[in-house]
Amino acid sequence: MYLVHLVVSRPGDALLPAEIKQMLEATAPDVLEHVSVHLQSRPDPVIGLFLRVASLNEAESTAEQIWVRAAAACPQLAEWCLRRAEAPLMHYELD
């Protein structure tokens, strides 16, 4: 399973629709396990997608496809711009 962050930019001071999770789930393939929305992220909102796929490349491309499908199906997302679809890098220190 992979976590991919979608970083989206807003048009003006628009807010993501309250039902963004449902919009993404409705257009996603069965590999989507969970959606987590982080509206407080700055400068742009971040949407976390947990995906059951075989590779990191597949996870990132699937996440981008999910966004594209949702934006095409939901007029509320039409003006939003996908900035990045990538797995977050975690810093890990050994003691």
C-alpha positions in Angstrom: 0.0 0.0 0.0 1.2 3.5 -0.8 0.3 6.9 0.4 0.2 9.5 -2.3 -0.3 13.2 -1.7 -2.3 15.3 -4.2 -1.4 18.9 -3.8 -4.1 21.1 -5.3 -4.2 24.9 -5.7 -7.3 26.8 -5.3 -8.8 29.4 -7.7 -8.7 32.6 -5.7 -9.9 32.0 -2.2 -12.2 29.1 -3.0 -12.5 26.2 -0.6 -12.5 22.5 -1.6 -16.1 21.2 -1.7 -17.2 19.6 1.6 -17.9 16.3 -0.2 -14.4 16.1 -1.8 -13.8 12.6 -0.3 -17.0 11.3 -1.8 -16.2 12.9 -5.2 -12.8 11.2 -5.3 -14.1 7.8 -4.1 -16.9 7.9 -6.6 -14.6 8.1 -9.6 -11.7 5.9 -8.2 -10.8 2.3 -9.0 -11.1 -0.4 -6.4 -7.4 0.1 -5.4 -8.4 3.2 -3.3 -8.5 2.3 0.4 -8.8 5.7 2.1 -8.9 9.4 1.5 -7.6 12.0 4.0 -8.1 15.7 3.3 -5.8 18.3 4.9 -7.4 21.7 4.4 -5.0 23.4 6.8 -1.9 22.6 4.7 -0.2 25.7 3.4 0.1 27.1 0.9 -2.3 24.6 -0.7 -4.6 21.9 0.5 -3.2 18.3 0.4 -5.3 15.2 -0.2 -3.9 11.9 0.9 -4.8 8.8 -1.0 -4.0 5.3 0.3 -3.7 3.0 -2.7 -3.3 -0.8 -3.0 -1.0 -1.0 -6.0 2.2 -2.9 -6.9 4.7 0.0 -7.2 5.4 3.6 -6.4 5.1 4.7 -10.0 1.7 3.0 -10.3 0.6 4.7 -7.1 1.5 8.2 -8.3 0.0 7.7 -11.7 -3.2 6.2 -10.3 -3.6 9.1 -7.8 -3.2 11.6 -10.7 -5.8 9.6 -12.7 -8.2 9.7 -9.8 -7.9 13.5 -9.5 -8.4 13.9 -13.3 -11.5 11.7 -13.3 -13.0 13.5 -10.3 -12.3 16.9 -11.8 -13.9 15.9 -15.1 -17.0 14.5 -13.3 -17.5 17.3 -10.7 -17.9 20.9 -11.9 -16.9 22.1 -8.5 -13.4 20.9 -9.1 -13.0 22.2 -12.7 -11.0 25.3 -11.7 -8.8 23.5 -9.2 -5.3 22.7 -10.4 -3.4 19.6 -9.5 0.2 20.7 -8.6 1.7 17.4 -7.6 0.7 13.7 -7.1 3.6 12.1 -5.2 4.4 9.9 -2.3 5.7 12.1 0.6 9.3 11.5 1.6 9.6 10.7 5.3 12.8 11.6 7.1 13.8 8.8 9.4 16.7 9.0 11.8 18.4 6.0 13.4 19.4 6.4 17.0 
